[in-house]
Amino acid sequence: MADPSTYRPAPGAIPTSPGVYKFRDAHGRVIYVGKAKSLRQRLSSYFQDVANLHPRTATMVTTAASVEWTVVSTEVEALQLEYSWIKEFDPRFNVKYRDDKSYPELAVTLDEEFPRVQVMRGAHKKGVRYFGPYGHAWAIRETVDLLLRVFPVRTCSNGVFKRAQQVGRPCLLGYIGKCAAPCVGRVTAAEHRELAEEFCDFMAGRTGGHLRRVEQEMQRAAAEMEYEKAARLRDDLGALQRAMEKNAVVLADGTDADLLALAEDELEAAVQIFHVRGGRVRGQRGWVTDKVEDVDTAGLVEHALQQLYGEGSEQVPREVLVPALPDAAVHEWLAALRGAQVDLRVPQRGDKKDLMETVQRNAQQALALHKTKRASDLTTRSRALQEIADALELDSVPLRIECFDISHLQGEDVVASMVVFEDGLARKSEYRRFQIRSFEGQDDVRSMHEVITRRFRRYLQEREQTGEWAVPEEDGALTDENGRPKRFAYPPQLLVVDGGQPQVAAAVRALGELGIDDVAVCGLAKRLEEVWLPGQDDPVVLPRSSEGLYLLQRVRDEAHRFAITYQRAKRAKRLTAGELDSVPGLGETRRRALLKHFGSLKKLRAATVDELCEVPGIGRRTAETVAAALASRTPAAFAVNTATGEIIEDSTATAVPRSGEET
């Protein structure tokens, strides 16, 4: 535990300008990011008597080992930089709202020739029109099913659409009138796009014109004694009205607003957001956070608005209603995002205040439900880490655990994985993959020694680059040229290897050769789930009901999954691209073009010279060379993964290495 006075800046060294500051721990990791109108006034408040600080603030300043700051011109710039650094460094003491699910949205793919209506989750894509988010996917499907009677836009996948084009026969929805069947030419692309745009207009709240048009057509058909058509239009009108009823009118027509409410206690806070478009509630979402910093309601609102609008995926409406007003800089930031004035305020009376109370009740219920679900989870993780510390006789609980696993198929494509768990949860951004390159063949112990050596040699190199073992004061000592944390800058408190005594001994030997003696090592053997410690003849046997054993199993299984996924990808790439690598005159670009065109090496072998010439960039002479080279080779036999029984064929598509690979 550090004494804040040891890294307190000299008097007068802190500027009075607005800016953003970072606290780092003893390993250089950013643990807190904050902004201030006056850096001197704000930072000085952290270096008073620790006993006078809020408990969470006291924990932060005693965990930190250094502080640094960046001066900016305005408070809006400080707000933007603070948000960017929180997203980049993921500081453990900053408020971060956890969304326990990805909310579904209704999407219309206007970027396609024949727009499609579908349910989508995740990040927004360019050229796609979104409506929502909704609490449940079935709510979207019910609405779409009603609207397809009037706006028969296609909902099928691209594969189904192409097959219908090939056979000249639409799917079931085309036969029952819920799709205009552009796949078989019943409507043109322009007519189908017009239907999609009318669908979007209705979903956006412009409903009055469509209802009047259908009603007028119904009355006209009845007057002309076309009773079947009139009955169909009557049913269409009913479907539109039922679809509108699913989104109750809560505010005056034309009102576009986001309402945000909070429920909080000493430890956690829940936020609920209602999206009102055209006077109707179009969507709802919610987040929960641990209050790891001393922050008031206005601060929680600020963090929630940053998360809601900071990625640019959510359009800022004309009104944003909140329970407490954040800094004025937030108002300016929202106006800049929207490109027009934003009314950010606390509702005081009328329908908007009544609706805010409804949002508030939802937030209170969400917090109560989260506590019911989350309490056991937090307690269980803490108990698991403590059980591991007790069983392995560690000085403290292992907040960072790294696990290594070796994977291969009969001695070929030997790879290794490194997974990281912090506070009992997977931290996937820190995962790494290795190729074994110092020798050929199957030797798990030697492979483990190589991987551990490479991982911790990188750690030592990155520490030595600073010129001293203590954390330097200058910015970027443990960051790369882009400002991101270096890949191996932080050591684990516990290193777990998948295996028994031989693998543990190899890991200990690798650490000893590098002079590292402050990292605990253990191995988890699959056969009896025994925990092996260095230099001990007998394993540590944890009870089957132990939460500590369960956590170690999760870490080991995740390392195995990550390693075998990489190994299969490498083998797939070798099987599909290996035979093309040696074809003279065929470079990487044309190899990829061939595999993309035919889909697999098996289909490529069966192709004729004329079919090869159809690939862009492949001339007749090259096509003849490729055909001759593939014909002269015997297709590779099926391979069997002895660990899983999986049959691996040579028709697997080319795999592209992921960015986390360490070669």
C-alpha positions in Angstrom: 0.0 0.0 0.0 1.6 3.3 -1.2 1.8 6.5 0.8 0.3 9.3 -1.4 2.9 11.7 -0.1 5.6 9.8 -1.9 4.3 10.7 -5.3 2.6 14.1 -4.5 3.6 16.7 -7.1 5.8 19.6 -6.0 3.9 22.7 -4.8 3.1 25.0 -7.7 3.9 22.2 -10.3 0.2 21.5 -11.0 -1.4 24.1 -13.5 -4.7 25.8 -12.8 -5.9 25.1 -16.3 -8.7 22.6 -17.2 -7.4 19.2 -18.0 -7.5 15.4 -17.5 -5.4 13.4 -15.0 -4.4 9.7 -14.6 -3.4 7.8 -11.6 -1.1 4.8 -12.2 -0.3 1.8 -9.9 3.1 0.3 -9.2 3.1 -1.6 -12.5 2.3 1.5 -14.5 -1.3 0.5 -15.1 -3.8 3.3 -15.3 -6.2 2.8 -12.4 -8.2 6.1 -12.5 -9.0 8.8 -15.0 -10.6 12.1 -14.1 -11.2 15.6 -15.5 -11.2 19.0 -13.7 -11.9 22.7 -14.4 -8.8 23.4 -12.3 -6.2 20.6 -12.2 -4.4 22.2 -9.2 -7.6 22.4 -7.1 -8.8 18.9 -8.0 -5.5 17.0 -7.6 -4.7 18.8 -4.3 -7.9 17.3 -2.8 -6.5 13.8 -3.3 -3.4 14.5 -1.2 -5.0 15.6 2.1 -5.1 13.3 5.1 -6.2 9.8 3.9 -8.5 9.5 6.9 -10.6 12.4 5.6 -11.1 10.9 2.2 -14.0 8.8 1.1 -13.2 5.1 1.6 -13.2 4.4 -2.2 -11.0 7.5 -2.9 -8.6 6.4 -0.1 -8.3 3.0 -1.6 -7.5 4.5 -5.0 -4.8 6.9 -3.8 -3.1 4.3 -1.7 -3.1 1.8 -4.6 -1.7 4.4 -7.0 2.1 5.1 -7.3 2.1 8.1 -9.6 -0.1 10.8 -11.1 0.2 12.7 -14.4 -2.0 15.2 -16.2 -2.7 16.7 -19.6 -3.8 20.3 -20.0 -6.6 21.1 -22.5 -8.2 24.3 -23.7 -11.8 23.9 -22.7 -14.0 21.7 -20.4 -15.6 20.1 -23.5 -12.2 18.9 -24.6 -11.5 17.6 -21.1 -14.8 15.7 -21.2 -13.9 14.1 -24.6 -10.4 13.2 -23.6 -11.6 11.7 -20.3 -14.1 9.5 -22.2 -11.4 8.4 -24.7 -9.0 7.4 -21.9 -11.6 5.5 -19.9 -12.5 3.5 -23.1 -8.8 2.9 -23.8 -7.3 2.1 -20.4 -10.4 0.6 -18.7 -9.4 1.9 -15.2 -10.5 -0.2 -12.3 -11.6 2.7 -10.1 -13.7 4.5 -12.7 -17.5 4.1 -12.9 -18.3 1.8 -15.9 -21.9 0.8 -16.6 -22.3 -2.9 -17.3 -24.9 -3.8 -19.8 -25.9 -7.4 -19.1 -27.2 -8.0 -22.6 -27.2 -6.7 -26.1 -30.5 -5.1 -26.9 -32.2 -6.1 -30.1 -33.2 -3.5 -32.6 -35.4 -3.5 -35.7 -33.1 -2.8 -38.7 -33.8 -2.1 -42.4 -30.8 -2.6 -44.7 -31.3 0.3 -47.0 -27.7 -0.1 -48.2 -28.8 -3.3 -50.2 -30.4 -3.4 -53.6 -33.4 -5.1 -52.1 -33.7 -3.8 -48.5 -34.4 -6.4 -45.8 -36.2 -6.1 -42.5 -34.5 -8.0 -39.6 -33.6 -8.1 -36.0 -30.1 -6.9 -35.3 -27.9 -6.6 -32.2 -24.5 -5.0 -31.6 -22.8 -2.0 -33.3 -24.6 0.0 -35.9 -23.7 -0.4 -39.5 -23.5 2.4 -42.1 -26.5 2.5 -44.5 -28.8 0.6 -42.1 -31.9 2.3 -40.5 -32.5 1.2 -36.9 -35.5 1.4 -34.7 -35.5 0.6 -31.0 -33.9 -0.8 -29.0 -36.6 -3.2 -27.7 -36.6 -5.2 -24.5 -37.3 -8.5 -26.3 -36.8 -9.8 -29.9 -40.3 -11.3 -29.9 -41.7 -7.7 -29.5 -40.0 -6.8 -32.8 -41.2 -9.9 -34.6 -44.8 -9.3 -33.5 -44.7 -5.7 -34.8 -43.1 -6.7 -38.1 -45.6 -9.5 -38.6 -48.4 -7.0 -38.4 -46.8 -4.5 -40.7 -45.9 -6.9 -43.4 -49.5 -7.1 -44.4 -49.3 -3.5 -45.5 -45.6 -3.1 -46.3 -44.5 -6.5 -47.7 -40.8 -6.0 -47.5 -38.5 -9.0 -47.7 -37.3 -10.5 -44.4 -35.4 -13.5 -45.8 -31.6 -14.0 -45.6 -29.4 -13.5 -48.6 -29.0 -17.2 -49.0 -32.8 -17.8 -49.2 -33.2 -14.9 -51.5 -30.5 -16.2 -54.0 -32.0 -19.7 -54.0 -35.5 -18.3 -54.8 -33.9 -16.3 -57.7 -32.3 -19.4 -59.0 -35.4 -21.7 -58.8 -37.8 -18.9 -59.8 -40.1 -19.7 -56.9 -40.7 -17.4 -53.8 -40.7 -18.6 -50.3 -43.9 -19.1 -48.2 -44.2 -15.4 -47.3 -44.4 -14.6 -51.0 -47.3 -16.9 -51.4 -49.3 -15.6 -48.4 -48.9 -12.0 -49.3 -46.4 -11.0 -46.6 -43.5 -10.4 -49.1 -43.6 -8.6 -52.4 -41.3 -11.3 -53.8 -38.7 -9.2 -55.6 -36.7 -12.4 -55.9 -38.9 -13.5 -58.8 -39.6 -10.1 -60.2 -43.1 -9.5 -58.9 -41.9 -5.9 -58.1 -38.9 -4.0 -59.3 -36.0 -2.9 -57.1 -37.4 0.7 -57.1 -40.9 -0.4 -56.1 -39.5 -2.6 -53.4 -37.3 0.2 -52.1 -40.3 2.5 -51.9 -42.1 -0.1 -49.8 -39.1 -0.2 -47.4 -39.0 3.6 -47.1 -42.8 3.6 -46.3 -42.1 0.9 -43.7 -39.4 3.2 -42.2 -41.7 6.2 -42.2 -44.4 4.3 -40.3 -41.8 3.0 -37.8 -40.5 6.6 -37.4 -43.9 7.8 -36.2 -45.3 9.3 -39.4 -48.4 7.1 -39.2 -51.3 9.4 -39.9 -50.8 9.6 -43.6 -50.6 5.8 -44.0 -53.7 5.3 -42.0 -55.7 7.8 -44.0 -54.5 6.4 -47.3 -55.5 2.8 -46.4 -58.9 4.0 -45.0 -59.6 6.0 -48.2 -58.7 3.0 -50.4 -61.0 0.8 -48.3 -63.9 3.2 -48.7 -63.2 3.6 -52.5 -63.2 -0.2 -52.9 -66.4 -0.5 -51.0 -68.1 2.2 -53.1 -67.0 0.4 -56.3 -68.4 -2.9 -54.8 -64.9 -4.5 -54.6 -65.8 -6.1 -51.3 -63.0 -8.6 -51.1 -60.4 -5.8 -51.7 -62.2 -3.6 -49.1 -62.2 -6.5 -46.6 -58.4 -7.0 -47.1 -57.8 -3.2 -46.6 -59.9 -3.3 -43.5 -57.7 -6.0 -42.1 -54.6 -4.0 -43.1 -56.0 -1.0 -41.3 -56.6 -3.1 -38.2 -53.0 -4.5 -38.4 -51.6 -0.9 -38.5 -53.7 0.2 -35.6 -52.6 -2.9 -33.5 -49.0 -2.2 -34.4 -49.4 1.4 -33.1 -51.0 0.2 -29.9 -47.9 -1.8 -29.1 -46.1 1.5 -28.6 -48.3 3.5 -26.3 -48.6 7.3 -26.8 -47.0 8.9 -23.8 -46.2 12.4 -25.0 -47.4 14.9 -27.5 -47.0 13.9 -31.2 -43.7 14.9 -32.6 -41.8 14.7 -29.2 -38.4 13.1 -29.6 -36.7 12.7 -26.2 -34.5 10.3 -24.2 -35.5 10.0 -20.5 -32.8 8.8 -18.1 -33.4 7.9 -14.5 -31.1 6.5 -11.7 -31.5 4.3 -8.6 -28.5 4.1 -6.4 -27.2 3.1 -3.0 -23.8 3.2 -1.3 -22.2 0.5 -3.5 -24.1 0.3 -6.9 -26.2 2.3 -9.2 -28.7 1.3 -12.0 -29.7 3.6 -14.9 -32.8 3.1 -17.1 -33.3 4.9 -20.4 -36.6 5.3 -22.3 -36.3 6.3 -26.0 -39.4 8.4 -27.0 -39.8 9.0 -30.7 -42.9 10.7 -32.2 -44.5 10.7 -28.8 -44.2 7.0 -28.4 -41.9 4.8 -26.3 -39.8 3.1 -29.0 -37.2 1.4 -26.8 -35.8 0.9 -23.4 -32.4 -0.1 -22.0 -30.6 -0.3 -18.7 -27.1 -0.6 -17.2 -25.7 -1.2 -13.7 -22.4 -0.1 -12.2 -20.3 -0.5 -9.1 -19.7 2.9 -7.5 -15.9 2.4 -7.3 -15.3 6.2 -7.1 -16.8 8.9 -5.0 -19.4 10.3 -7.4 -22.8 12.0 -6.9 -26.0 11.7 -9.0 -24.9 14.4 -11.5 -21.6 12.5 -12.0 -23.4 9.2 -12.6 -25.7 11.0 -15.2 -22.6 12.3 -16.9 -21.0 8.9 -17.2 -24.3 7.4 -18.5 -24.6 10.1 -21.2 -21.0 9.4 -22.2 -21.7 5.7 -22.6 -25.0 6.3 -24.4 -23.9 8.8 -27.0 -20.1 8.5 -26.9 -19.8 5.8 -29.5 -21.9 7.7 -32.0 -24.2 4.8 -32.5 -27.1 6.5 -30.8 -28.6 9.7 -32.3 -28.9 12.6 -29.8 -32.6 13.7 -29.8 -34.0 17.2 -29.3 -34.6 16.6 -25.6 -32.6 14.7 -23.0 -34.4 14.5 -19.6 -32.3 13.6 -16.5 -32.7 13.5 -12.7 -29.8 15.9 -12.1 -27.9 18.2 -14.4 -24.3 17.4 -15.1 -21.6 20.0 -15.9 -22.3 22.6 -18.6 -19.6 21.0 -20.7 -21.8 18.0 -21.2 -24.6 20.2 -22.6 -22.1 21.7 -25.1 -20.8 18.2 -26.0 -24.3 16.9 -26.7 -25.1 19.9 -28.9 -21.9 19.4 -30.9 -22.8 15.7 -31.4 -26.3 16.5 -32.7 -25.2 19.6 -34.7 -28.1 21.5 -33.2 -29.3 22.7 -29.8 -30.2 20.0 -27.2 -32.6 20.7 -24.4 -30.9 19.0 -21.4 -33.0 19.5 -18.3 -34.8 18.0 -15.3 -38.6 17.8 -15.9 -40.6 19.6 -13.2 -44.2 19.1 -14.1 -46.7 17.6 -16.6 -46.6 14.4 -18.7 -42.8 14.4 -18.9 -42.4 14.4 -15.1 -45.0 11.6 -14.8 -43.1 9.5 -17.4 -39.8 10.2 -15.6 -41.3 8.7 -12.5 -42.1 5.6 -14.5 -38.5 5.4 -15.7 -37.4 5.9 -12.1 -39.5 2.9 -10.9 -38.0 0.8 -13.6 -34.5 1.8 -12.4 -35.3 0.8 -8.8 -36.7 -2.5 -9.9 -33.6 -3.1 -12.1 -31.3 -2.4 -9.1 -33.2 -4.7 -6.8 -33.2 -7.5 -9.4 -29.5 -7.0 -10.1 -28.6 -7.2 -6.4 -30.6 -10.4 -6.1 -28.6 -11.9 -9.0 -25.3 -10.3 -8.4 -24.8 -10.6 -4.7 -24.0 -14.3 -4.9 -21.7 -13.8 -7.9 -19.6 -11.2 -6.1 -19.4 -13.3 -3.0 -18.6 -16.4 -4.9 -15.7 -14.8 -6.8 -14.2 -13.4 -3.7 -14.5 -16.7 -1.9 -13.0 -18.6 -4.9 -9.9 -16.3 -4.9 -9.5 -16.6 -1.2 -9.7 -20.4 -1.4 -7.0 -20.4 -4.0 -4.8 -18.2 -1.9 -5.3 -20.4 1.2 -4.7 -23.7 -0.7 -1.6 -22.4 -2.4 -0.4 -20.5 0.7 -0.1 -17.2 -1.2 0.6 -13.9 0.6 -2.5 -12.3 -1.0 -5.4 -13.2 -3.2 -4.3 -13.6 -6.9 -6.2 -10.7 -8.6 -4.5 -11.4 -11.9 -4.2 -15.1 -13.0 -2.5 -16.1 -16.3 -2.9 -19.6 -17.7 -0.9 -21.3 -20.5 -1.9 -24.3 -22.6 -0.2 -26.1 -25.5 -2.2 -27.5 -28.5 -1.2 -29.6 -31.5 -2.5 -32.3 -33.8 -0.2 -35.3 -33.8 2.9 -33.1 -33.3 2.0 -30.7 -36.1 0.9 -27.0 -35.9 2.1 -26.7 -32.3 0.8 -23.5 -30.7 0.2 -22.1 -27.2 -2.3 -19.8 -25.6 -2.2 -17.4 -22.7 -5.5 -16.3 -21.1 -5.9 -13.7 -18.4 -8.4 -13.5 -15.5 -8.6 -10.4 -13.3 -10.8 -10.4 -10.2 -12.1 -13.8 -11.3 -13.4 -12.5 -14.7 -11.9 -13.2 -18.1 -10.0 -10.2 -19.6 -10.1 -11.2 -23.3 -8.2 -8.1 -24.5 -5.1 -9.5 -22.8 -5.2 -12.9 -24.4 -2.2 -13.9 -26.4 -1.3 -16.7 -28.8 2.1 -18.1 -29.6 3.7 -20.3 -32.4 6.3 -22.8 -31.1 9.3 -22.0 -33.3 12.4 -23.3 -31.5 12.0 -26.9 -32.5 9.8 -29.3 -34.5 7.7 -32.1 -33.2 5.7 -32.9 -30.1 7.2 -31.9 -26.7 4.7 -30.2 -24.4 7.2 -29.6 -21.6 9.7 -28.0 -23.9 7.0 -26.0 -25.5 5.8 -24.8 -22.1 9.3 -23.7 -21.2 9.7 -21.7 -24.5 6.3 -19.9 -24.1 6.9 -18.9 -20.4 10.4 -17.7 -21.3 9.1 -15.6 -24.2 6.3 -14.1 -22.2 8.4 -13.1 -19.2 11.4 -12.0 -21.3 9.1 -9.5 -23.0 7.9 -8.4 -19.5 11.5 -7.8 -18.4 12.4 -6.0 -21.7 9.5 -3.7 -21.4 10.5 -2.9 -17.8 14.1 -2.4 -18.7 13.3 0.0 -21.5 12.4 2.6 -18.8 15.9 2.5 -17.5 14.9 1.6 -13.9 12.7 -0.9 -12.1 10.6 1.7 -10.4 7.7 3.2 -12.3 9.1 6.3 -14.1 7.2 9.6 -13.9 7.2 10.4 -17.6 4.1 9.4 -19.6 4.2 6.4 -21.8 6.8 4.3 -19.9 4.6 1.2 -20.1 2.7 2.2 -23.2 3.5 1.8 -26.9 3.8 4.5 -29.5 -0.1 4.6 -29.8 -0.5 5.2 -26.0 -1.9 1.7 -25.3 -0.6 -0.5 -22.6 2.2 -2.8 -23.8 1.3 -6.4 -24.3 3.3 -7.9 -21.4 3.8 -5.0 -19.1 2.0 -6.5 -16.1 3.0 -9.7 -14.2 0.4 -12.1 -12.7 0.1 -13.0 -9.1 -0.5 -16.6 -10.1 0.7 -18.5 -13.2 -1.3 -21.6 -14.0 -0.2 -24.3 -16.5 -2.3 -27.0 -18.0 -0.6 -30.1 -16.8 1.1 -31.8 -13.9 4.6 -31.9 -12.4 6.6 -31.8 -15.7 4.8 -28.7 -17.0 5.1 -26.9 -13.6 8.8 -27.7 -13.4 9.3 -26.3 -16.9 7.5 -23.1 -15.9 9.5 -22.7 -12.7 12.8 -23.3 -14.6 11.9 -20.7 -17.2 11.1 -18.1 -14.5 14.3 -19.0 -12.5 16.5 -18.6 -15.6 15.1 -15.0 -16.0 15.6 -14.2 -12.3 11.9 -13.9 -11.5 11.0 -15.3 -8.1 7.8 -13.3 -7.1 5.3 -15.1 -9.3 3.4 -18.1 -7.8 3.1 -21.2 -10.1 0.8 -24.1 -10.1 -0.5 -26.8 -12.6 -3.9 -28.3 -13.0 -3.9 -31.9 -14.3 -7.0 -32.9 -16.2 -7.2 -36.6 -15.1 -8.1 -36.0 -11.4 -8.3 -32.2 -11.4 -5.2 -32.1 -9.1 -3.3 -28.9 -8.3 0.4 -29.4 -8.5 2.9 -27.1 -6.8 6.6 -26.7 -7.5 8.9 -29.1 -5.7 6.1 -31.1 -4.0 5.7 -34.9 -4.6 2.0 -34.9 -3.7 -0.7 -32.7 -5.3 -3.1 -30.3 -3.5 -6.5 -31.8 -3.7 -9.3 -29.2 -3.5 -12.8 -30.4 -2.6 -15.1 -31.0 -5.7 -17.5 -28.4 -4.3 -14.7 -25.8 -3.9 -15.3 -22.5 -5.7 -11.5 -22.1 -6.0 -11.2 -25.4 -7.9 -14.1 -24.3 -10.1 -12.4 -21.0 -11.0 -9.1 -22.8 -11.8 -11.1 -25.2 -14.1 -12.7 -22.3 -15.8 -9.3 -20.6 -16.4 -7.8 -23.9 -17.7 -10.7 -24.7 -20.0 -10.6 -21.2 -21.4 -6.9 -21.5 -22.2 -7.6 -24.9 -23.8 -10.4 -23.4 -25.9 -8.3 -20.5 -27.0 -5.4 -22.7 -27.9 -7.3 -25.3 -29.9 -9.2 -22.6 -31.8 -5.9 -21.2 -33.0 -4.4 -24.6 -33.8 -7.4 -25.5 -35.9 -7.2 -22.2 -37.8 -3.5 -22.7 -38.5 -4.2 -26.3 -39.8 -7.1 -25.1 -41.9 -5.0 -22.4 -43.5 -2.2 -24.8 -44.2 -4.5 -27.4 -45.8 -6.3 -24.9 -48.0 -3.4 -22.7 -49.1 -0.4 -25.0 -48.9 -0.8 -26.5 -52.4 -1.1 -23.1 -54.0 2.0 -21.7 -52.3 4.4 -23.5 -54.6 2.6 -22.7 -57.9 5.0 -20.6 -59.9 3.8 -17.1 -60.8 0.9 -17.2 -58.3 1.2 -14.5 -55.6 -0.7 -14.0 -52.4 -3.4 -11.7 -54.0 -4.3 -14.2 -56.8 -4.2 -17.2 -54.3 -6.8 -15.4 -52.2 -8.9 -14.6 -55.2 -9.0 -18.2 -56.3 -9.9 -19.5 -52.9 -12.6 -16.8 -52.5 -14.1 -17.5 -55.9 -14.3 -21.3 -55.5 -14.8 -21.4 -51.7 -12.5 -24.4 -51.0 -9.4 -26.2 -52.4 -11.6 -29.2 -53.2 -13.8 -27.2 -55.6 -10.7 -25.5 -57.0 -9.2 -28.9 -57.9 -12.4 -29.8 -59.8 -12.4 -26.6 -61.8 -11.6 -26.6 -65.5 -9.1 -24.2 -67.2 -12.0 -22.1 -68.6 -13.6 -21.8 -65.1 -10.2 -20.7 -63.6 -10.0 -18.0 -66.3 -13.2 -16.5 -65.0 -11.4 -15.4 -61.8 -10.3 -11.8 -62.0 -6.6 -11.5 -62.6 -6.1 -15.1 -63.8 -5.1 -15.4 -67.4 -5.1 -18.6 -69.5 -1.5 -19.4 -69.0 -1.7 -19.0 -65.2 -4.9 -21.1 -65.2 -3.2 -23.9 -67.1 -0.3 -23.8 -64.6 -2.6 -23.9 -61.6 -4.7 -26.8 -63.1 -1.5 -28.8 -63.9 0.0 -28.2 -60.4 -3.2 -29.3 -58.6 -3.7 -32.3 -60.9 -0.2 -33.5 -60.2 -0.8 -33.7 -56.4 -2.9 -36.2 -54.5 -5.6 -34.6 -52.4 -4.7 -34.7 -48.7 -6.4 -37.4 -46.7 -8.8 -36.6 -43.9 -7.2 -35.9 -40.5 -8.6 -36.9 -37.2 -8.1 -34.9 -34.0 -7.3 -37.6 -31.5 -8.3 -35.4 -28.6 -11.8 -34.6 -29.8 -12.5 -37.2 -32.5 -13.2 -34.3 -35.0 -12.6 -35.1 -38.7 -10.8 -32.2 -40.3 -11.3 -32.0 -44.1 -9.3 -30.0 -46.6 -12.3 -28.0 -47.7 -12.2 -25.6 -44.7 -12.0 -21.9 -45.7 -8.8 -20.0 -45.4 -8.4 -18.7 -41.8 -6.9 -15.3 -41.2 -4.7 -14.9 -38.0 -6.2 -12.7 -35.3 -4.6 -9.6 -34.1 -3.7 -11.1 -30.7 -1.2 -13.5 -32.2 2.4 -13.5 -30.9 4.7 -15.1 -33.5 
